[in-house]
Amino acid sequence: MKILITGGASGLGEAITRRLAKNSAHEVWFTYNSSAAKARELAQAFPNARSIQCDFKNAADMEALLKKTDEIGLDALVNNAISTPIAKKHFHRTGLDVFKDGFAQNILPTVEITQRVITKFRERKGGRIVTMLTATLAGRPPAGYAEYTAAKAYLHSLAKSWAAENAVYGITSNCISPGYMATKLTSDTDERIVGQMTSQHPLKRLLTTGEVAEAVEFFLNAPLHVNGTNLLINAASEML
């Protein structure tokens, strides 16, 4: 299986890349922007893993990536990359530029890449799409995550449309909504808050990136009837 993982050199993306590249039958491509050292490390560790440098804010980089997806002949796409940091401000204190930048740098590149890949999937009558969301979509959104949660909700709606419009072509589109994980994206969270989340967690431990990577692997191998779903991974803390 030929797989593209966006943002696949660090955090959750790195765990996904490692999990899928362990299967030598896979040809794993992953994008990165600033994580060049991590990208080299992954390419050295796995002969079947190949990196693509791409700054989603750079039009030339994006065009080169889109052309590369055509050349590869992908079987699967994992939409994982996040180009902007989480604002972590209450909605009324979040500047309009945060919403504009988040949409331009996170949503639109995902739309471009997925449109290009789906076009090829339809020609080949098959393909898998997995889109990473967030467990903040379930229940009460945490304070300060308005822009981030809204962006993920937008992707969730798109992912359902991808499933509905393309199932007849043997294409699946599923989502994964993980709970809190210790990654670079959440590294600025106060240790006291992390401790409180851990103590209140049903399992008394936080979700790991490796566990989420397992779920990605499941969707890439699941029957075609598993389509249009959103897997919430949070130990039943909240339910959809």
Buried (B, 14 or more C-beta within 10 A) or exposed (E): BBBBBBBBBBBBBBBBBBBBBBBEEBBBBBBBBEBEEBBEBBBEEBEBBBBBBBBBBEEEBBEEBBEBBEEBEBBBBBBBBBBBEBBBBEBEEBEEEBBEBBBBBBBEBBBBBBEBBBEBBBEEEBBBBBBBBBBBBBEEBEEBBBBBBBBBBBBBEBBBEBBEEBBEBBBBBBBBBBBBBBBEBBEEBEEEEBEEBBEEBEEEEBBBBEBBBEBBBBBBEBEEEBBBBBBBBBBEBBEE
